[in-house]
Amino acid sequence: MNNRVVDDLGIVHPIIMAPMFLVSNEAMMKAAIKAGIMGVFPSLNFREDGELETLIDNLHDYRARHPEYKGSFGVNIITQNTNPFFKKHLDICAKKEVPFYITSLGYAGEVIDRAHAYGGKVYCDVVNHRHAEKSVEGGCDGFIAVGAGAGGHAGPLPLHTFIPALRKTFSEVPVVAAGGVADGYTMLSVMAAGAEGVSIGTRFIASKEAQVSDDYKQGIINAGLEDIVMTTRLSGTPCAIINTPYAQKIGYKQNWLERLLNKNKRTKKYFKMITQLRGVKRLEKAVKPGTYKTLWAAGQSVEFIDQVDTCENIVNQLNKDLVKAQAKLNNILGSRVDQYW
C-alpha cells in the first residue's frame, strides 16, 4: 500500500502497533519490525536506569542485522508536565535517534524540534480540533486520531466523523485512526473515512509475545463490546478498561475531594502525579498472574478477538481480512466504484 503514512514511516503496511503501558515489550517491537509495521512502546515502560538505552540499542541492532525486515520502531512520550521522566527520556531518545515518536497528553513542540533535528518523525495523539491545531502549530508530521472505543485514554468522538473533520481542516496532515480496529474490515472502514493508517493496541495484548498474565489475555478474549467502561480512578483522565468485578468494587469516578484537588490550580499538578503513581501501582499488580485486583486496559475491539496468536500471524490476518473486505465492498458496489471513487 502506498500512502503518506507508509512513506513517512518507512514501513510496508500502514499499521502501528500502539504503545501500551506495561504491555509493550522488546519481543513485540521485534515482531512488528519483522512484520513490516511500526511498533511503538511507551518510554514509561522502561523507567529503571539503563533500560531505555538498552532497548533502543537492541532494536537498532535488530534492524541492522535484518535488512530484509521492513518494519520500524518508535517511542511514545507523555509530554504532560506531570511526567517526571519527560526530559530524561527525550534526551535518551534524541541521542539514540529513535526514528518515530507518538506524543500524548501535552504540547509536543519540544519533541518535534528534537526529532526533526535528525530526521525523526512525530505523530501526535489528538482527541479534538484544539489538540490538532496545537500539534500543527508545533510542526507535527501526522495525527493519531484517538476516538471513542480506543483502549486506555480514549477520545470522546466517533472516528467516522472525527477523521473526515480532521481531513477537512488539516488536509495536509496524514491521519492514523486509533480506536475499535482489530481486523481488516474495521481497518478498511476507517481508511474509507479518510485515515491513511491504523493504530492497533488491544488486539496485540492477546499475543504470544505480550508478557502479561494469561488471565489478562483471557479477559480480552472473553470481553465484549459492552464490557468496556471508562474510569478516572487510574490517572485522573478517562481511561477505558474491562468491567471486571474489582473495577466495579473501586468505582469509576474520583470522589468529590479528588475532583476538587484535580481542578485546583495550586494542587492539580501534584495531585495528578500522586494519582498517576497510584494508578501505575494498581496496573502493575493487575498485569501479573495470581491477582484478584484485575484492572485491565482494553478497547471496544475486544468484541472481535477470540484467540491468542503471534504478532506476525495477527498482522497477516489483518492484511488478509483487508483484502477480503475490499473485495466484498467492490462486489457490493460493482461498476459504481469507478463512477464514484
RODO-2510 file (C-alpha; in nm, 4 decimals, decimal comma):
residues 341
     n   res          X          Y          Z
     1     m     0,0000     0,0000     0,0000
     2     n     0,1309     0,3425    -0,0927
     3     n     0,0299     0,6479     0,1075
     4     r     0,1834     0,9185     0,3230
     5     v     0,1939     0,7091     0,6407
     6     v     0,3789     0,4234     0,4729
     7     d     0,6191     0,6662     0,3049
     8     d     0,6718     0,8774     0,6187
     9     l     0,7434     0,5862     0,8475
    10     g     0,9333     0,3635     0,6061
    11     i     0,7123     0,0591     0,6590
    12     v     0,5230    -0,1828     0,4344
    13     h     0,1775    -0,1891     0,5950
    14     p     0,0021     0,1238     0,7313
    15     i    -0,0311    -0,0336     1,0751
    16     i     0,1054     0,0933     1,4057
    17     m     0,1302    -0,1470     1,6979
    18     a     0,0050     0,1022     1,9537
    19     p     0,2073     0,1816     2,2654
    20     m     0,0558     0,0077     2,5679
    21     f     0,1579     0,0846     2,9226
    22     l     0,3096    -0,2222     3,0955
    23     v     0,2344    -0,4360     2,7877
    24     s     0,4619    -0,3259     2,5013
    25     n     0,7993    -0,5006     2,5204
    26     e     1,1109    -0,5792     2,3174
    27     a     0,9735    -0,9035     2,1730
    28     m     0,6642    -0,7225     2,0433
    29     m     0,8745    -0,4467     1,8859
    30     k     1,0935    -0,7012     1,7074
    31     a     0,7831    -0,8841     1,5854
    32     a     0,6483    -0,5551     1,4468
    33     i     0,9743    -0,4865     1,2648
    34     k     0,9683    -0,8356     1,1139
    35     a     0,6028    -0,8000     1,0096
    36     g     0,6639    -0,4736     0,8221
    37     i     0,4686    -0,2457     1,0556
    38     m     0,5578     0,0249     1,3079
    39     g     0,5993    -0,0950     1,6672
    40     v     0,5721     0,1735     1,9356
    41     f     0,6384     0,1394     2,3084
    42     p     0,5788     0,3848     2,5950
    43     s     0,9045     0,5196     2,7343
    44     l     0,7470     0,4823     3,0797
    45     n     0,7628     0,1033     3,0435
    46     f     1,1395     0,1370     3,0905
    47     r     1,1978     0,3564     3,3934
    48     e     1,4984     0,1870     3,5530
    49     d     1,8453     0,3257     3,4774
    50     g     1,9835     0,1877     3,1502
    51     e     1,6635     0,0067     3,0432
    52     l     1,5539     0,2529     2,7770
    53     e     1,9031     0,2912     2,6287
    54     t     1,9483    -0,0855     2,6091
    55     l     1,6131    -0,1403     2,4409
    56     i     1,6764     0,1259     2,1743
    57     d     2,0244    -0,0117     2,1050
    58     n     1,8824    -0,3634     2,0718
    59     l     1,6144    -0,2516     1,8268
    60     h     1,8589    -0,0526     1,6132
    61     d     2,0865    -0,3564     1,6085
    62     y     1,7976    -0,5890     1,5176
    63     r     1,7039    -0,3746     1,2185
    64     a     2,0678    -0,3539     1,1067
    65     r     2,1090    -0,7318     1,1249
    66     h     1,7835    -0,7938     0,9377
    67     p     1,7589    -0,5587     0,6397
    68     e     1,5021    -0,7985     0,4927
    69     y     1,2565    -0,6920     0,7657
    70     k     1,0768    -0,3789     0,6517
    71     g     0,9177    -0,2567     0,9744
    72     s     1,0406     0,0038     1,2206
    73     f     1,0017     0,1175     1,5810
    74     g     0,9170     0,4261     1,7778
    75     v     0,8546     0,5575     2,1261
    76     n     0,5516     0,7117     2,2940
    77     i     0,6358     1,0031     2,5214
    78     i     0,3917     1,1632     2,7657
    79     t     0,4605     1,5365     2,7340
    80     q     0,2367     1,6377     3,0241
    81     n     0,4259     1,8259     3,2954
    82     t     0,3287     1,5578     3,5465
    83     n     0,5628     1,3101     3,3738
    84     p     0,8840     1,3223     3,5788
    85     f     1,0741     1,1243     3,3142
    86     f     0,9942     1,3521     3,0196
    87     k     1,3275     1,5384     2,9894
    88     k     1,5400     1,2352     3,0691
    89     h     1,3610     1,0062     2,8250
    90     l     1,3529     1,2649     2,5460
    91     d     1,7273     1,3237     2,5850
    92     i     1,7925     0,9494     2,5577
    93     c     1,5644     0,9011     2,2570
    94     a     1,7056     1,2019     2,0705
    95     k     2,0641     1,0966     2,1390
    96     k     1,9861     0,7437     2,0154
    97     e     1,7959     0,8875     1,7148
    98     v     1,4721     0,6977     1,7598
    99     p     1,3075     0,7126     1,4153
   100     f     0,9492     0,7758     1,5256
   101     y     0,7603     0,9353     1,8134
   102     i     0,3993     0,9461     1,9280
   103     t     0,3299     1,2225     2,1782
   104     s     0,0413     1,2151     2,4256
   105     l    -0,1307     1,4349     2,6846
   106     g     0,0501     1,7612     2,6244
   107     y     0,2198     2,0045     2,3850
   108     a     0,4633     1,8260     2,1543
   109     g     0,6793     2,1180     2,0364
   110     e     0,9997     2,0173     2,2131
   111     v     0,9748     1,6559     2,0954
   112     i     0,9097     1,7710     1,7394
   113     d     1,2100     2,0046     1,7386
   114     r     1,4449     1,7405     1,8781
   115     a     1,3224     1,4699     1,6390
   116     h     1,3271     1,6882     1,3276
   117     a     1,6876     1,7861     1,4006
   118     y     1,7981     1,4405     1,2841
   119     g     1,5084     1,3435     1,0541
   120     g     1,2768     1,1708     1,3020
   121     k     0,9003     1,1808     1,2565
   122     v     0,6440     1,2821     1,5174
   123     y     0,2738     1,1969     1,5180
   124     c     0,0590     1,3487     1,7928
   125     d    -0,2350     1,1930     1,9742
   126     v    -0,5379     1,4168     1,9207
   127     v    -0,8923     1,3790     2,0515
   128     n    -1,0377     1,7084     1,9245
   129     h    -0,9689     2,0033     1,6938
   130     r    -0,7958     2,2067     1,9646
   131     h    -0,5339     1,9350     2,0123
   132     a    -0,4930     1,9089     1,6355
   133     e    -0,4387     2,2846     1,5977
   134     k    -0,1729     2,2878     1,8704
   135     s     0,0017     1,9914     1,7089
   136     v     0,0082     2,1576     1,3675
   137     e     0,1425     2,4785     1,5214
   138     g     0,4244     2,2726     1,6697
   139     g     0,5069     2,1203     1,3303
   140     c     0,3832     1,7616     1,3734
   141     d     0,4134     1,5129     1,0883
   142     g     0,0807     1,3408     1,1478
   143     f    -0,2149     1,2811     1,3777
   144     i    -0,3119     0,9752     1,5783
   145     a    -0,6866     1,0345     1,5884
   146     v    -0,7857     0,8707     1,9170
   147     g    -1,1576     0,8112     1,9035
   148     a    -1,4314     0,6531     2,1085
   149     g    -1,3698     0,2829     2,1509
   150     a    -0,9942     0,3081     2,1979
   151     g    -0,8248     0,1368     2,4895
   152     g    -0,6521     0,3382     2,7596
   153     h    -0,7045     0,7138     2,7265
   154     a    -0,9786     0,7082     2,4641
   155     g    -1,1260     1,0136     2,2957
   156     p    -1,4953     1,1137     2,3012
   157     l    -1,5607     1,1355     1,9263
   158     p    -1,6556     0,8540     1,6863
   159     l    -1,3816     0,8001     1,4283
   160     h    -1,6141     0,8031     1,1295
   161     t    -1,6954     1,1688     1,1944
   162     f    -1,3710     1,2758     1,3629
   163     i    -1,1427     1,1588     1,0798
   164     p    -1,3299     1,3408     0,7985
   165     a    -1,3428     1,6511     1,0191
   166     l    -0,9651     1,6435     1,0626
   167     r    -0,9125     1,5867     0,6908
   168     k    -1,1441     1,8774     0,6104
   169     t    -0,9488     2,1231     0,8266
   170     f    -0,5976     1,9775     0,8048
   171     s    -0,5818     1,8104     0,4642
   172     e    -0,2016     1,8344     0,4561
   173     v    -0,1613     1,6194     0,7698
   174     p    -0,1919     1,2375     0,7443
   175     v    -0,4330     1,0786     0,9906
   176     v    -0,3928     0,7434     1,1664
   177     a    -0,7101     0,6007     1,3219
   178     a    -0,6995     0,4646     1,6771
   179     g    -0,9976     0,3031     1,8425
   180     g    -1,2026    -0,0088     1,7752
   181     v    -0,9821    -0,1524     1,4991
   182     a    -0,8907    -0,5195     1,5346
   183     d    -0,9461    -0,6711     1,1911
   184     g    -0,9239    -0,5876     0,8218
   185     y    -1,2915    -0,4987     0,7968
   186     t    -1,2759    -0,2223     1,0576
   187     m    -0,9409    -0,1176     0,9111
   188     l    -1,0987    -0,0672     0,5678
   189     s    -1,3895     0,1272     0,7174
   190     v    -1,1712     0,3929     0,8852
   191     m    -0,9492     0,4193     0,5781
   192     a    -1,2596     0,4764     0,3676
   193     a    -1,3401     0,7606     0,6083
   194     g    -1,0038     0,9217     0,5293
   195     a    -0,7439     0,7604     0,7551
   196     e    -0,4143     0,6613     0,5932
   197     g    -0,3242     0,4125     0,8632
   198     v    -0,4455     0,2453     1,1797
   199     s    -0,3113     0,2199     1,5334
   200     i    -0,3988    -0,1124     1,6950
   201     g    -0,3362    -0,1948     2,0595
   202     t    -0,5908    -0,4256     2,2201
   203     r    -0,5530    -0,6986     1,9564
   204     f    -0,1823    -0,7269     2,0370
   205     i    -0,2432    -0,7733     2,4102
   206     a    -0,3765    -1,1157     2,3175
   207     s    -0,0465    -1,2085     2,1518
   208     k     0,2085    -1,4687     2,2478
   209     e     0,4808    -1,2038     2,2674
   210     a     0,2907    -0,9921     2,5223
   211     q     0,4308    -1,0669     2,8678
   212     v     0,1123    -1,0143     3,0646
   213     s    -0,0791    -1,2749     3,2624
   214     d    -0,2832    -1,5401     3,0839
   215     d    -0,5819    -1,4128     3,2842
   216     y    -0,5448    -1,0703     3,1199
   217     k    -0,5279    -1,2258     2,7737
   218     q    -0,8290    -1,4454     2,8500
   219     g    -1,0088    -1,1379     2,9792
   220     i    -0,9554    -0,9763     2,6383
   221     i    -1,0967    -1,2848     2,4651
   222     n    -1,3973    -1,3159     2,6976
   223     a    -1,4947    -0,9485     2,6961
   224     g    -1,7417    -0,7973     2,4528
   225     l    -1,8213    -0,4516     2,3262
   226     e    -2,0362    -0,3555     2,6244
   227     d    -1,7841    -0,4799     2,8808
   228     i    -1,5604    -0,1761     2,8241
   229     v    -1,6131     0,1106     3,0697
   230     m    -1,4417     0,4424     3,1353
   231     t    -1,2731     0,5198     3,4660
   232     t    -1,0911     0,8222     3,6073
   233     r    -0,9609     0,6293     3,9082
   234     l    -0,6312     0,5293     3,7433
   235     s    -0,4876     0,8557     3,6142
   236     g    -0,7484     1,1268     3,6598
   237     t    -0,8075     1,1197     3,2830
   238     p    -1,0854     0,8946     3,1448
   239     c    -0,9360     0,5526     3,0698
   240     a    -1,1023     0,2522     2,9026
   241     i    -1,0841    -0,0754     3,0943
   242     i    -1,2634    -0,4104     3,1122
   243     n    -1,5530    -0,4016     3,3568
   244     t    -1,4197    -0,6624     3,5999
   245     p    -1,5642    -0,7205     3,9492
   246     y    -1,2652    -0,5389     4,1008
   247     a    -1,3195    -0,2385     3,8721
   248     q    -1,6806    -0,2303     3,9880
   249     k    -1,5696    -0,2520     4,3514
   250     i    -1,3387     0,0522     4,3421
   251     g    -1,5758     0,2517     4,1214
   252     y    -1,5207     0,4515     3,8038
   253     k    -1,5155     0,8116     3,9267
   254     q    -1,2987     1,0110     4,1632
   255     n    -1,4688     1,1240     4,4815
   256     w    -1,5551     1,4894     4,5463
   257     l    -1,2280     1,5639     4,7239
   258     e    -1,0194     1,4050     4,4475
   259     r    -1,2075     1,6034     4,1846
   260     l    -1,1517     1,9229     4,3819
   261     l    -0,7767     1,8603     4,4156
   262     n    -0,7609     1,7672     4,0471
   263     k    -0,9048     2,1038     3,9402
   264     n    -0,7431     2,3405     4,1900
   265     k    -0,4585     2,5392     4,0279
   266     r    -0,2312     2,5001     4,3287
   267     t    -0,2812     2,1270     4,3818
   268     k    -0,3613     1,9996     4,0314
   269     k    -0,0091     1,9147     3,9155
   270     y     0,0975     1,7341     4,2312
   271     f    -0,2322     1,5553     4,2827
   272     k    -0,2218     1,4292     3,9241
   273     m     0,1269     1,2927     3,9867
   274     i     0,0068     1,1130     4,3005
   275     t    -0,2997     0,9780     4,1185
   276     q    -0,0916     0,8546     3,8266
   277     l     0,1631     0,6892     4,0561
   278     r    -0,1151     0,5121     4,2416
   279     g    -0,2678     0,4050     3,9099
   280     v     0,0679     0,2695     3,7908
   281     k     0,0984     0,0557     4,1034
   282     r    -0,2522    -0,0824     4,0535
   283     l    -0,1908    -0,1643     3,6876
   284     e     0,1445    -0,3275     3,7634
   285     k    -0,0283    -0,5664     4,0019
   286     a    -0,3097    -0,6308     3,7560
   287     v    -0,0899    -0,7492     3,4652
   288     k     0,0808    -1,0110     3,6837
   289     p    -0,0643    -1,3595     3,7394
   290     g    -0,2482    -1,4637     4,0546
   291     t    -0,4136    -1,1333     4,1462
   292     y    -0,7798    -1,0611     4,2043
   293     k    -0,7182    -0,6871     4,1563
   294     t    -0,7949    -0,7027     3,7863
   295     l    -0,7711    -0,3587     3,6264
   296     w    -0,7152    -0,4347     3,2602
   297     a    -0,6933    -0,1592     2,9998
   298     a    -0,8637    -0,2518     2,6718
   299     g    -1,0710    -0,1024     2,3920
   300     q    -1,4035    -0,1957     2,2386
   301     s    -1,2288    -0,4052     1,9725
   302     v    -1,2315    -0,6908     2,2287
   303     e    -1,5563    -0,7771     2,0536
   304     f    -1,3575    -0,9151     1,7583
   305     i    -1,0795    -1,1009     1,9440
   306     d    -1,1269    -1,4721     2,0061
   307     q    -0,7791    -1,6216     2,0367
   308     v    -0,4185    -1,5622     2,1368
   309     d    -0,1814    -1,5643     1,8390
   310     t     0,1651    -1,4465     1,7395
   311     c     0,2077    -1,0834     1,6378
   312     e     0,3170    -1,1967     1,2910
   313     n     0,0014    -1,4037     1,2423
   314     i    -0,2135    -1,1173     1,3674
   315     v    -0,0643    -0,8821     1,1055
   316     n    -0,1019    -1,1452     0,8324
   317     q    -0,4664    -1,1959     0,9257
   318     l    -0,5282    -0,8204     0,9260
   319     n    -0,3975    -0,7968     0,5707
   320     k    -0,5945    -1,0998     0,4538
   321     d    -0,9137    -0,9603     0,6040
   322     l    -0,8452    -0,6212     0,4472
   323     v    -0,8258    -0,7782     0,1010
   324     k    -1,1475    -0,9764     0,1659
   325     a    -1,3246    -0,6657     0,2908
   326     q    -1,2197    -0,4659    -0,0135
   327     a    -1,3330    -0,7450    -0,2478
   328     k    -1,6682    -0,7662    -0,0716
   329     l    -1,7168    -0,3894    -0,0963
   330     n    -1,6224    -0,3905    -0,4639
   331     n    -1,8728    -0,6709    -0,5211
   332     i    -2,1470    -0,4733    -0,3487
   333     l    -2,0757    -0,1521    -0,5372
   334     g    -1,9962    -0,3190    -0,8682
   335     s    -1,9341    -0,0867    -1,1615
   336     r    -2,0279     0,2133    -0,9495
   337     v    -1,6842     0,2065    -0,7854
   338     d    -1,5212     0,3734    -1,0860
   339     q    -1,8075     0,6179    -1,1173
   340     y    -1,7959     0,7487    -0,7614
   341     w    -1,4416     0,6733    -0,6454
***
